[in-house]
Amino acid sequence: MIPPRGPGLPPSRLLHEAQGIRVFHRPGRTAWSLIVLGPRQPDPQPHNWWGIGLARREEVDVIGIAARDFTWFPPAAMAELLPVIRATARPEAVAYGFSMGGYAALKYGRALGARGVLALSPQYSIDPADGTVGRRGLTYYDPALHAGMRVTPGEYPDPALLIWDPLVGPDDRHARAIAALPGIRPLPLRMAGHATPAVLAETRRIVPVAEALLAGDAARAAAIIREARRQAPTVLSALVPVLQARGRDRWAEAARRRMADARPNRARAIEAEARARARLGDAAGELRALRRWVAAAPGDLEPRLRLVETLLAAGRPALAIRAGREAIAAGLADARLHAALAEAEAALPPRGARPARPVARLLHETAGLRLWHREGEGPGTLVVLGPPRASPAEAASWWGQAMTAAIGWPALAISAHGEGGYSPAEMAALFPHLRAAAQGPLLAFGAGAGGHAALRHARAMGAVAAIAVSPLVPAAAPPDLLPEGPPPLAILAFDPLRPPERIHAGRLLGLPGLLAARLPRAGAGLAALLAEAGVLAPAFEAALEGDAEAAVAALRQARRASPRLRGALAAALDARGHGRWARALEASAPPPPDAPRPEDLRREAERLRLARRGAEEEAVLRRWIAAAPAEAEPRLRLAEHLAATRRAGEAAAVLQAAVAAGLGGVAARRRLVLALRAAGQGAEAVAQAEALAAATPGDAAAQVLLGEMLLAAGRGAEAEAAFARVPEEPAARLGLAVTEAAAAPDRPPGPRLAALLDAMQAGPAPEAEWQRLILRLRGQGAHRPALAAAERAALAHPASAPGRLRLARMRIAAGQDEAAIAGLRALVDEQPGAAEAWIGLAEALAATGRGAEARALLADAAARMPDHPGLALRQATLLLAAGLGARAEAAARRAIALAPGEEAAHLALVDALRRQQRLGAALEAARAGSVAVPESATLLMRLARMLREAGEPGAAADAFARLVALPQPPRQAWLGLTEALAEAGRAEEAEAAARRGIAAVPGFRALQALYGALVLARAGEGEAAAALASAMAAEGSPAAVALALADALERTGRRREALAHLGRAVAAMPGEAALEVRLGEVLLAEGRAEEAAALFARLVEAAPGLAPAWIGLSDAERMRRRIRPAVEAYRRAVAAGAEPVALRELHFRLFGEYGG
């Protein structure tokens, strides 16, 4: 039980962060901790993370683990976080996770020290090889992060409750796989939907359920949850439409009353209704509920994503695209939304099939009315009726033209002129022409006298809905204001604070069937105010769907988005002496395009990060830094992005600038140290770590960081001293043990490491901690101590197949082949159903030269587990290695049949067919693979290259085009696309592709040279230089342009012109080392070794660290037959950090073999 309330509790705080996962702690009054793992949270903060509401409400001690991206809590990140979590948690804990967090609660339950697990709507795995992943999961699958990720026995405690709604297809697929595991207690909750935590949150049952699990009473926990389901408003909300559909109206009404009495969360209740209507096949009802859900939760991505997907499934891609763009405009987007939008774009008719929209044309006219028609695309046709005019409207002047153009729907405009207004007789004469031109259902929208006309004539014209804005009832109107009656849905929008509008609206609202949308403080011109923000389309869509509530909510949102309304309110506040409020209101307005708000840039950067559009994200981050130079976050985010794209040197430069500006505090300085080490600047990393430790003498983490940097720099004694200053820190004890092992890499563990291993085995420590220790030891070259640690880890976790497989690989590397194979045979005997054990044993046999035995073993395993795709795939690769192409083909086809989305299986099939010289079949297999796994860059690259080899450059260009459209495509794809287009004779498209590639991949010299060569093929050197300068504008370097032109000239066989050009460029831009190095290289290619040697010697004298100049000097001396100076220059190139590929090639030129 929770103790009674006493003094206030400490606030929530951030404990640690690793790889985009943040850990928070909110202390509570319980003697146990609840460790919550939620779904993806874009920007979790100490005051706002999934689970903090529960912590505040129930005063439970809660540790929150929040992932900023859909990463499924990868092991490397969790290995860093688990010690922090276990050190903070109370002696007893329960893991409570939802969706992606539900997976993590099971996967890391034991490692977290949990006594029990509550896994709500969890995933089993998103690895296609495991057979449970759906389309959404595939969006986030990354083989580097998620291979072998499925939940396995031993990772979760007993009891582990599995809670899900079996009516939610994807959840049921994952849950069935999890429920088959030993020790899992399945608890299906029908009608709960995906958001199963709502059942416990709405009924406040989480605490008693957790206490039952801590007591080991899983049956009582399940009973509490079942009772909560019967009372949860979310479930009742989903039950109502089901009961209605079955004719149980009395029961439905009783359920609705119980739901209302419980005061449910409105958004959750609408979500439940939407899911229920989807299951009933009520498409229109589902869309209405989804629109209400969007209105009830405007800051939530899920309802918007569901709306996009539902519209797409209903065959309405244009509306799906509009809904998706509205989500992006609201700052709500992730990779799922962008994938759905891409699918909707693909579902649209080809642009060539959509004719350009013509200008409006006059369909018909009477004495006082004109009917105009403009074509468009949309779910229906807008019929707009404006205030009467003095003279007839022309094609470019009818009321509502700008609004309908912005929305893009088909539009019919009825324009009145003269004194007759919208007379019934003249309107009746227009209706046949109006109906003949209409596309889909009609929506009448009018203002002023046109608003009254929209209501009065909507039913006669056949409209399903009407929206009247500030309607004016003519003085001569008959007593019966709507003789035909209103249409099925009629909304009257007006400003109740304006007396004329209030009076006219009052006359109309006395009639039945009209719904009021009161929009105060809008002033005159309400229709223009609603249209100016460009967000009226949702109101119109909801009206056509018959969803009055959502339509009114959308009109209110359009009012709030109006810049004119904000300005008027700010002026009124200022006039009343509330200047500070007025300024705040003005500041919250959307900025002009040339002055982006930092917050908008932050959202845009986050959207691009989730969409994996790295180049665009980087550009936005740099704009954010420019817009907010005093903020640390954009600089830290940019550094994180640069580090993730393997540009550690640039990341270090960004962090150095932040630290110099006093931004980011200790966090920025720590990241700077790590970035410098990643950039290979070990001495500078040590210097920065020493400065940080000196500046924060009481910070144990700074001492540990210093020790790690010293250890990485090979300064073991100093590292040991740093770690010894904080011996109580677990990381320092680890550092001391690793330092000891690094000093004696070929000996058994010393006393410190032995003591650490004893303590870890006694725990036993979680497997992730063992893995971290082994990696640290191997990183220091301490292979014998690492092997000893792996052996102890296998003893501590004997049921862990990954740990024993790792041990076997290390034994093979140490020459202990028989011990490795014996250990794996034992693992296969103990876990005959573990496919990875069979695969590991087969790999060990193959690695020790026993290929035939490995193949026989896998054949036996495949016979035992015929439905396991991983076994079939490994069979295929081993058969390929043995040159058995036909048998490898059969195994690869079996793997594809079992896991159609497995990239490696398709690649194995292509390789098997090529091995048999069946090139046509291999090409077809590559085509099929690229369709089955459309996001696979490797398959698309293989297909495109094979098409070029087959002499089909046009088809290759199409494959390369698909490849560059993927998030973060390989840069070689741009080169391949350009070359294929050029080979196909499509020179203009080739140049355009090269320009796009140059913008997407700055500094890609091969592509720049190819573009220059394409321009040179049709124009002179001057035009090529201008074209390169334009394409490379983002780089902003005349030297880079000159270098690209030289490469282009040489590519086209015009080496002497390249030489002359470089000579001019060097003279014009003295000090540009890259130009001088390139000049030397061309001199060498021309056989002018003496001049090249002199040039390179001058360069290395001025800049001893210029590695390319040392390589050039070595080549020049080699050509001059001065071997000793050539070898010395090679050594200096190595010391200067030359690129490994360049060094290997130089080694071959010098010594006739590859090295280094």
N, C-alpha and C positions, 0 to 999 in steps of 0.2 A: 504494500500500500504506500501511497505518497504521504509523507509527513505533513502536518498542518502548516499553513503559510506562516512564515516568520519574516525576518528582515529580507530586503530586496536581494535578488540574485545578481551575480555579475553578468555583464552583457556578453553577447556572443563575440567571439574573436577568431581571426584566421590563425590556424596552427601551422600550416605548411602548404606549399604548392609544388606540383611536379607535372610537367608535360600537359598543362592545361587542366589539371584536376586539383581542386582546392579542398582543404579539410578545415572545417570550422568546429568550434566547441561552444555549446551554450550550457553552462553548469545548471544542474537542477537539484531537487531535493531527494531524489530516489537514491537508493543504495546500489542501483544497477544503472547501466548505460544502454541507451537505444542508439545503435549505429545505423543511420539512415543513408541509403544510396538511391538517389532519385534519377529521373530521366535527364536528358541533356538540359543544361541551364546556361544560356548564352553569357550572362554576366553575373555570376553569384557574388554577393557581397556579405560582409558580416551581419548586415541587417536584413538580408533578403536571399535566402537559400531554401531549397526544398526540405521541409521538416522543421523550420524555425517556428512556424505557427503552432505546430504541435508542442514544441518545447515551451513556448510562452504560455499556451493554454493549460497544459497539464503539469508544467513545472518538472518535467522529466529531464534527467541528464542526457543530453543528445549530442552526438558527434555526427556532423553532416559531411558527406563526401560528394562533392559536386563536380561533374565533368562539364566543361564548356563546349565540348563537341561530341559527336556520336562516335566515340572511340572504343566503347565497351571496356573501359578500365584495363588497359593493356598491362601485362605483367611487369614490364620495366618500370612503369610509373608506380604501380602498387608496391613494388619492392622498396621504393624509396619512402612511400607513405605509411606502410604497415607498422614500422617501429614507432612512428609518431602516434599513430592511433592507439596502439596497444599500451603505450606509456601513459596515455591520457585517460583511457576508458577505466571505469570502475571494475572491481574484480569480477563481476558478472555482467554479461552483456547479451543483448539480442540484436541480430542483424535484420533490418527491415528495408526491403528494396522494392522498387516499382519499375517495371519495363526493363530498360537497360540496367537500371540499378537492381532489379530483381535478379537478373543474371549474375551480377557481381556479388550480391548477398550470398548466393549459392556457391559461386566459384571461389570466393575468398572467406566463406563463413568461418572455417576453422582457423585460417590464418589471422582473422580479426579477433580470435579468442571468443567467439560467440557461443553461447550455450544452446541457442535455438535460432531458427531462421524463419522469417515471414517473407516469402517471395511472391509478389503480386504481379500477375501478367508478365512473367519473365520470359526472356529468350533462352533457348538451349544453346544456340550457336548461330552466327551469320556466315560461317564458312560454308560455301556451296557444297563442299564434300560431305557435310554432315546431313544434308537433305532436308533441313527445316527452314531455310532462308526463303523469304519472299522478295518481291520486287523492291520494296523499301530497304530491306536489309542489304541487298546487293549494292545499293547506292553507296553504302559505307564500308563495304568489305575491302580490306587492305591485306594482302597476303603477308606483308611484313609484320603486321600487328596481330592478325587474327587467325593465323594457321594454328591448328590444334587447340582452338579456344573452347571447345565444347565442355559442358559441365561433366565432371567424372566423379565416381564414388570416392569418398575420403576427403573431398574438398569442403563438405558441408557437415555440420553436426547433426545429431539426432536429438530432438525432433527438428525436421525441416518441413514447414507447411507450404504447399504449392497452391496458390489461389488464382483462379482465372475463370473467365466466362467462356464456356464451350461453344457458345453461339458466335463468338468472334473468331473467324476462321484462322487468321495468322496466329493468334494467341493459342488456339486449340492445337495447332500443329506443333508448336514449341512445347506446350504443356504435356502432350502425349509422350514426347521423347523424354522429358524430364521425369514424368511419372513412372516410367519403366525402370528408373534407377533404384537401387536398393536404398532404403532409409527415407525415401520421400513420401510424405503424407499428402496425397492429392485431395483438394477440396474445391470442386467446381461450384461456381456461383452464377447460375443462369440469370440473365437480365442485368448483370452488373456492368456490362460493357468492358472496354479496355481499362477505363479508369477505376479499377477495383479499390484503390485506397479510399475512394469517396465513401464506400460502405462503412469502413471503420471510422473515418473522420466525422461523418455526419452523425453517427450514433455514439461517438466518444468511447469506443471499445478497444482502442489500441493498448491502453495500459493493462486492463485485465487480461487481454490475450497474451501480452508479453510476460506478465507475471505467471500465467499458467505454463508457458513454455519454459520459464526459468525453473518452475517446480517439476518439470518433466512430464506434465500432464497434457499431452497433445490432444487427447479426446475432449477435455474441458475447453481448450482453446478453440477447437473446431466447433463445439456447440455454441460458444459465445459468438463466433463469426456467423454461423447460420442464423442465429436469432437476430443479429445485426442486419443481415440481409432482408429479413422480413420487415424491418422497421425503416430501412434506409430510403429517404426520399428519391434518390437516384433510381433505385430499382422500381419504386412505385411509379415514377414518371415514365419509365420504359414499359411498365405493365399496362398503363391506361390505354394506349392505342391498340395493344394486342387484344385486350378485353373488348374494346369497341369493335374491332374487326371481326370478333367472334360472336357479336351480338349480345354480349354481356354488359349492357349499358348500366344496369344497377350496380354491378360489381365495379365497373370502371369509375362510376361516380363516387363510390365509397373509397376507392383507392385514391382518387383525386382529393377528396376531403382529408384523408390521412396525410397525404403529401403536403397539403396546404397547412395543416396543423403543425407539421414539423418545420415549417419555414425553411424550405430547402435553398441551397445555393442555386440561383436562377440559371446560371450558365451550365452547371452540371445537370440540372433537370432537363434543360433543352437538349443537351448533348445526348442524354439517355433516350429522349423521345426520338431524336434524329436516327439513332442506331436502331431503335425498335421499328421505325417506319421503313428503314432500309431492309430489315429482315422480312418485313411484311410485303415488300415489293411495291410500296407506295412511294413512287418516285417523286410525284409532285409534293406530297406531304414531307418527304425527306428534305427536299430543297427548301421548302418553307421553314422547316425547323433549323436547317443549317444557316439560313439568312438571319433568323432570330438569334442563333448562337453567336454569329459574328457580331451582331449588334450588342448582345449582352456581354461579350468578352472581346472588346476591340483590340486589346493588347495581346491576345493569344493567337499563336500561329495555327494551332490545330484545327479550329473551325474553318479557317480560310483555306487550309490545305485540303480538308475534306470537301469543301465546296468546289474547289478547282477539280479534284479527282472525280467528284460526282457529276459535274457538268461535262467533263470529258467523257465519262462512261456513258452519259446520255446522248452522246453525239453532238455536243454543242461546244466545239473547241473555241469559237470566238468569245463566248461568254466565259469559258474557263480562263482564257488568256486575260480577259479584263479583270476577273476576280484575282488572278495571280499578280497582276501588275498593281492592283490596289494594295495587296499584302506587302509588296516590295516598297511601295510608296509610304506605307505605315512603318517601315523599318523592320518588317517581320518576314524573314526568308531563311531557308536553309537549303541544303543540297536536294532534299526531297521536293521542295517547291520548284526549284529550278529544273529538276528532271521532269516533273509533271508539266511545266510550261513548255519544255522542249518537245514533249510528246504532243501537247496541244498544237504547237506550231506546226509539227509534222502532219497533224491531222487536217489542217486547213487545206483547201484546194490550192494547187500551184498558183503562184502569183500571175502567171500568164493566163490562167483560167478566170481570173477576177478582173473584169474590165475596169478601167479608170472611171471613177464616179463622174457622171456628166453634171452640168449645171442644172438647176431646177428648171422644169418645163411646165408650161401652163396646160393643165388638163381640161379645164372647163371654167366658164364664168357666166354669171347672171348680172342683172342690173347693179347689184350691190355687193356681190361676192366674187372672189377669185379662188380657184383651187390649184395650188402648185404642188408638184411632185419632184422629189429628189431621191435617187436610188441610194441604197446602202446595205449594210449587213447587220443583222441583229435578231433577237428572239421574237420580234414583232415590229409593228409599224407605229410610229408616233404621229398623232394627229394634233397639230398645234393651232391654237386659236388665240390671237392677241387682241389688244384693245382696237376698236375700229379706228380707221384712218380717214383723213379728209379726202385723199386721192387714192386711186387704185395702187396696190403694191406691185412692184416690178420683180423680175427674176432675182435681183440681188437685194431686195429691200423688204421682204416679208418678215413678219415678227417671228423670232425664235430661230433665225437662220444660223447664227453663231453657235447656239447651244446644240442644235441637232447635228451640225457639222462636227463638233467636238465629240459627240457621242457616237456618231457614225451609223446610226440605225436608218432604215428607210423612213422617209418623212413625207407627210402630206400636210400642207399648210393651207388653212382656210383664212383668207384675209377679207375683212369687211371694210367697206368705205361708204361714205354718204350717211344718210340719216336712218336708214332702215335697220342697221345693225344685222344681227344674225337671225333674220326672219325665218320662221318655220318653212314657209313655202319655198324660198330660195335655197335653204339648206337641203330640203328634200330633193331639189333638182340636182344637187351635187353628189348625193349619196351613191347613185349607181356607178359614177365614174370613180368615186373614192374607193368603193369596195373592189372594183375591177383592178385597181392599181395596188391594193394592199398586199403585203407579204406577212403571213402569220396573223396572230391576234392584234387587235387595235387597242391603243392606249390614248385617250384624249387628254391633252394637257393645255390648259388655258389660263390667261391672266386678265384681271379686270372684267370687262363685259365678256371677253372671250372665256373667262373662267366660268361664268354662269352658263355660257353657251355650251361649254364642254360638259357640264353636268346635265343640262337640259336635253341635249341631242345625242349623248353618248349611247344610250340604248337604241335609238333609231338608226344610228350609223353602224351599230354592231360592235361597239367597243366593249371589252370585258372589264375595263377600269377607267376611271377618270380622276385626275388631280386638278383641282381648281385653286389657283393662287390669288389671294386678295380679290375674290370675285365681287363684281358689282352687279346688283340686280337692277335692270333698267326701270325707270320710273313708270313706263307704260306697260310693265310686265303684268300679265293676268294674275289673279289671286292664286291660281294653281301654278306655282313656280316651276315644277317639274312634272308636266302632264304625263309624260311617258314613264315616269319613275326613274330612280337612279340606276346606274349600271350595277353589276354584282359587287364591285368594290368602288367606293367613292370617297375621296379624301378632300377635305377643305382646309387649305393652309392659309393662315392669316396672322397678323400681328395684333394681339388682343389689346395692346396699349394705344393703338391708333383708333380713335372713335369711329371714323367712317368705316374702316374694315370691320370693327367689332359689331357695328349696327347691321351691315349687310350680311356678315356671317351669321349673326343671330337669327335673321329671317330664314336663312337656309337650314341652319342646324335644328330648327324646329321640326323639320321633315324627317321621316324615318329613313334609315339606311345610309346616313352620312356620318363620317368619322372626322373629328376635328384634329388638326395638327397645329397647335398654338405655338407660334414662333415669336416670342416677345423681343422688343427692341430692334426689330429688323428695319423699321422705318418704311418710307415710300420705296417702291421698286423692289418688292420682295422677290419677284421672279428673277430679276437680274442678279440680286444678291445670292440666291440659291445657285445660279448657274456659274457665277464667276470663279468658284473654287474647282469646277470641273468634276464634281463627284455626285452628280445627279443620277448616273446610270444605275447604281444599286437600288435607288428608290423606284425607278421605272421597272427594273427587273422583278423586284418583290411585288409590285402592283400587278404585273402580268401573271405572276404565280398565285395571285389571290391572297398574299400574305400582308394584310393591312398593318399589323404590328411592326413588321420589319420595314415596310415602306415609310411609315411615320418616323421610325428611328433613323432611317437614312436621310430623310428630310431635315431632321434636327442636326444630324452630323454635317450636312451641307451648310446649314446656317452657321454652325460653330467654325467651319473652315473658311468662312468668308473674310477676306482681308478688309473689306469695307466695314463690316460689322465691328471688327476689332478696332479699327480706327475711330469709329463713332463712339464706342464704349470708352476708349482711352481718352478722347476729348471730353466726354461727359465727366469722367472721373477727375480729370485735370481741373475742369471748371468748378468742381465741388471741393477742391483742395486736397484731393487724393493723388498728388503727383507721383508718389512712389508706386502706388498701385497701377497708375497709368503707364509708367515706364516698364513695369514688370509685364504688363499685358502686351505692350509693343515688343518687348524683347522676346516674348514667347511666340511671336508671329514667325511664319516661315521666312527665311532670309531671301534676298534677291539672288539670282543665279550666280552673280559674281562675288557673293560674300557668304560662303557656306558656313553654317554653324558647326563648331567642333562636335557637338552631339550628333548632328546628321552625318558628319564624316566618320564618326566612330561606328554608327550603325551600318553605314555603307561598307566600311572596311570589314566589319564582322560578316556581312552578307557575302562579300567577295571571298572571305576566308573559307566560309562554309561551302561555297560553290567551287572552291579550289581554283580560283582565277587569280593566281599569284601575282602576275605582272600588274594587273589592275589594282589589286589590293595594295601593292607597294606604292603605286602612284597616289592612291587615296591617303595612305599613311603619311606620305611626304607632304601632301596638302594639309593634312591635319596638323602636322608639326608647324607648318607655316602659319596656319590659322590660330594655333594656340602654343606659341613658343615657350610659355612658362609652364606648360603641363608636362608631366613625366610620362604619362601613359602612352601617348603616341610614339615617343622615342623607344620605350621599352617594347612596344608591340612591333615596331619596325625592326628592332634588333632581333626579336624572336623570329620574325619572318625571314630575315636574312640568314640567321643561323640555320633555320629549317631548310633553306635552299642551298646550304653548303657554301655560304659566303661569309665565313666566320670573320675574315679580316674586315669586311664592311660592317658587320655587326659590332665588332670591337670599336671601330671608328665612331659609330653612332653612339655607343655607350660612353666612350671617352668624352664626346661633346656634351652628353647629358650630365656626366659627373662634373665636368669643368663648369657647367652652368649651375651646379648645385641642385640638380633635379634627380629624383628617384631614391635618394638616401642610400641606406646600406644595401637595399635590394639591387639598385643599379650597379653599385660597386662590386657586389658578388657576381652579378652577371658579366660584368666587364672582365673579371678575372677568368671566368670560365670561357668567355669568348676568345680571350687572348690565347688561352691554352689550346682551344680548338683551331685557332689560326696558326698554330705552330710557333707562337711568340712566347716560348716558355720563360725566358728571362724576364720579359716585361710582365708576364702573369705573376711570377714570384714577387716582383717589385710591387705590383698593385696589391697583392695579398698581404705583403708585409706592411704596406701603408694602411690597409684596412684594419689589420690586427692591432697596429699601434694606435689608430684612431678610436678603436672600440675595445679597450683593454678588458672589459668584463664580458665580452661576447665570446662564449665558448665556440660557437659556430665559425667565427672568424679564425680562431686558432686551428680548428680542424681543416678549414679551407686552406690555410697557409701550409699545414702539414701535407695536404694532398698535392699542392702545387710543387712543394719541395721534393716530394717523393717522385712525382712525374718528371722532374728535372734531374733526377738521379742524385739528389743530395740527401741521401738516406739519414745521415747523422743529424742534420738540421731538422729533417722531417720528424724524426723520433723526438727531438727536443720540443718541437711545437706540439705534437700529440701529448707528450708527457705533462704539458702545462695544464691540461684539462682531462686527467685520467678517468674522471667519473662519467664522462660522456661516452655513450655506446659507440659513436662514430670514431672517437679517439682511440678507444680500445681496439676497434677494428683496424684503424690506421697503424697502431703499434704492432699488431700481429702481422699485417701485410708488410710493414717495413722490415721486421725481423726476417720474414720469409724471403723478401727481395734480396737481403744480404747473403742468403745461403739457398739459392734457388734449386740446387741439386741434392739437398739434404732433407731428412725427415723434418716435420714441424718442430720448431723450437718451443721453449716453455710458454711464451705468450700465445702463440697460435694454438698449442696443445690445450691450454687452459680455455681459450675461446671455443675450440671445438667441443671440449667436454661440456661447457655450459650450454652450448647450442644443442647438443644431443640430449642433455638432461631435460630440456624444456618440454618437448623438443621445439626448436625454433621453426617458424613457418618455412616452407620450402623456398619461398621467394628470397628469404634472407640467406639461405645456403647458396642459392644461385648467385646472389650479389657478391658474396665472399669469393666464390670460385672465379667469377669474372675478374674481380680485383687482383687475385693472385696470378691468374694467367696473364693479365695486362702487365704485370711486373716481371713476367718471364719466369715466375716461380712455379714451374710445371709439376715438380714432385710434391710440394706442399698442396698445390691445387688438386692433384690426384688424391692425396690423403683426405682433403676436405670433401671431395666427391664421394669417396668410400664411406666417410662418416655420415654424409647426407643420405646415402642409400640405406644405411642402418637405421637412421632416425625416421625415414619415411619409406619403409620397405614396399608399400603398396603403390608407390609413385612410379609409374612407368616412365615419365619424362626424366626423372632423376636417374633411374638406372640406365636409361638409354644414353644420357649424357656421360655417365661413368664409363660405359662401354666404349664410346667414341674416344674418351681420354685415354683409356687403357690401350686402344689400338695405336693412338698417336705416340704412346710411350713404349710401343713394341711389345705389349703384353697381350698379344692376339688371343691366345688360348683362354686366358682369364676373362677377357671381354666376351668371347663367344660362350664360354661356360655360364657366365652371369646372365646372358641373354637367353640361353636355353632354359635356365631356371625360371626366368620371367615368363617365358612362353608357357612353361608347364604350370606355373601358378595362375596365370591370367590367359587362358587359351582364347578367350573372347576379345582380348585387346589386340586389335589389328596393328597398332603401332609397335607392339612388341615383336610381332612376326616381321614387320618391315625393318625394324632395327636389326634383328638377327640376320636377315637377308643382306642388308647393307654391309654388316660386319663381315659376313662370309665373302661377299664380292670384293670388299676392300682388301681382304687377305688372299686374294687370288683363287677363291673357291667359287667361281661364278656358276658352274653347273649345279653345285649343291644349293646355292642361293636361289636359282631359278626353280629347282624342284621344291624347295621349302615354300616359296610363294605360291606355287601351283597347289600345294597341299592347303595353304591358308585360304586361297581363293575358293577351293572346294568346300572348306568349312564355313566360310563367310562370303557366299556368292554375291551378296548385295552391297559389299563394301567397295566404294569407288577407289579409295586410296590404295587398296591391295591391287586392283586391276591396273591402276596407273603405274605403280612401282614395278609391277610385272612387265609392263610395256617398256619402261626405261631400261630395265636389266636385259630384256631380250634385244632391244636396240643396241645396247653396248656390246652384245655378243654377235651382232651382225645378222640376227634372225628376224628379218624384216617382216615376213608374212605373219609369223606368230606375234610379233610386236603390234602389228596392225590389228589383229583380232583382240588383243588385250586392250589396246587403246579404244577400239570401238565399244568394248564392254564398259570401260570407264566412262565414256561419253553417255552411253545409255543410262548408266546409274547416276551420273552427275552432269547433266547437259551444260551446266554453267561453269564447269571446271576448265579454266584456261589451259592448264598443263596437259590435260587429256587431249584437247584438240591439237596442241603443238606436237605431242607425241605421235598422233595419227599422221600429221603432215610429214614429220621426220621419217616415220616408218614407210610411207608411200614413196618418198623421195629415195630412201635407201633401196627400194625395189625398182628405181628408175621409172616409176609410174607418175610422171610429172603432171599429166593432165588430171589424174585423180587427186594428187596432192594439192593442186590448185583449187579444185572443187572443195576439198576438205578445209582448206584455209578460208574459202568463201563462207562455207557453212559455219565454221568456228567464229568468224567475225560477226555473223548474224546471231549466233547463240550467246556470245559474250560480247555485246556491242561496246562495252566500256574497256575492252582489253587492248591496250596500246601495242602490246607485243604481237598479238594475232594480226592486227591491222598492218603493222609494219612488215610482218612476214608476208602477208597477202600482197601488199603493194610491191615489195621487192620481187616476189615471184612473178607478178604480172609484168613488171619491166623486163625480167629475164625472158618471159614468154613473148616479148615483142608486142605487148598491149599497153602502150604508155597512157592512152586515154583512160582505160579502166584503172591503171595504176594511179593516175591523178585523182580519180574519184575516191579510191581507197585512202590515199594520202589526205584528201580533203576531209574525210570522216575522221582521220587520225588527229589532224590539227584542231578539229572542233571539240576534242575531248579536253577535260580540265588538265592543265599542265602537261601537254604533249611533249615527247622528246624533241629536242631541237632539230635532230636530223630529219624529222618529219617535214619541216618547212623546206629543207634542202631537197628532199625527195619529191615533194609536191612541185616545186619550181622546175626541177629537172624533168619530171614526167610531162608537165605541161609543155615545156620547150620541145621535148622529143615528139610530142603529139602535134607539133606545129601550131600550138596556141600561144604564140609569143606574148601577146598582150596580157592574157590571163597569167602567164608565167611571171611577168614583171609585177603584176598586181599582187600575186601570191608572195613574191620575194619582198615587196614593200611591207606587207602585213607581217611576214616572218621577222624582218629586221626590227619592226616596232615591238613585236612580242618577245624577241630574244636579243636584247642589246648586246653588242660585242661579239656576235657570231660572224667571224671573219670569212669563213667559207661561203656563207650565204651572201654577205656583202659583195664578195668577189664575183659570185655567180650573177648577182643583179647587175653589177657594173659590166660584166661581159655581155649580158643580154642587151644592155643599152648600147654598148660599143658595136654590137652587130648591126645596128640600124642607124647609128649617129656617131658624131665625133667625140673626141676626148673631152672637150669643153662641156658638151651636153651630158656626157656620162658623169662628169664631176658634179654638175648641178643636180642631176637626178640622185646621186648618192648623198649629196649634202641635204637634200629634201627628205630622203628616206631615213637618214640618220640624225635628223634634227634633235631627237631626244638625247643623243649622246653629246651634242654640242661641242664637238672637238674637231677643228680643221685638220689636225694631225691624223685623226682616225679616218676622216674622209680621204685624205691623201694616201693613206696606207691601203684603204680598200680599192682605190683606183689603181694603185700599183699592182695589187693582187689580181685585179680584173685584166689589166694589160698582159700580165704574165700568163694568166689562164687562157687568153686568146692567142698565145704564141708571139706576143709583141714584147719580148723581153727587153730589147734595146730601148724601146720607147718607155718601158717601165723604169729602166735604169736612168734615163734622162729625166723622167718625171720625178723620181726620188731625189736625184741630185738637186733639182730646183726646189723641191719641198724642204730638204734639209737646209738649204741656204736661206729659205724664207722663214723657217721655224727652227732656229738654232736651239739646241738643248732638248729636242724631242727624241729621247733615246730609242723609242720604238721605230721611228723612221730611219734612224741611223743603223740600227740592227738589221732592218729589212734591206737597206741599201747594201750592207755587207753581204747578206745572204744572196742577193742577186749578183753581186760581183763574183761570189764563189761559183754560182751557177754558170757564169760567163767564162769561168776559168781564170779570173784575174785575182789569184790567191795573194799576191804581194800587196795589192791595194787593200784587199779585204783584211789581211792580217794587220796592216797598219791602222786601219779604221777600228777594228776590234780591240787592239792593244790600247789605243787612245781611250776607248769607252771604258774598259775595265780599270784603267788607271784613274779615271775620273769617278767611276762608280763601282768599287770592288764587289758590291753585292748584286750586280746586274747579271743574273744567271744566263739569259739568252746570249749575252756578249761573250761569256766564257765558252759556251757551246760553239759559237761562231769562230772564236779564236782557235779552239781545238781543231775544228774542221780545216781552218786555213793552214795551221801548222802541219796537219796531216797531209794536205795537198802539196805543201812545200817539202814533204818528206823529213820533217823535223819531229821525230816520234816522241822524244822526251818532253819537249815543250807541249806537244799535243796532249800527252797523258797528264801532265801537270795541270793544263787548262781544264781537262775533264774532271780532275779531282776538285779543282776550284768551283766548277759548275755544281758538283755534288754538294759541296759545302755551302754554296749560295742558295740551295733549295730549288734547283731546277726541276721542271716537271718530270715525273717518272718515265713517261712515254718518250720524251725527248732524250732522256739519259740512256734508255735502253737502245734506242736507235743509234745514238752516238757510240755507245759501247760496241755495237755490231760493226759500225764503220771502222772503228779503231782495231778491234780484236777479232772480228770475224764470227762473233757469237753474241747472243743476247745475254745481258746481265743486269744486275741491279734491280 
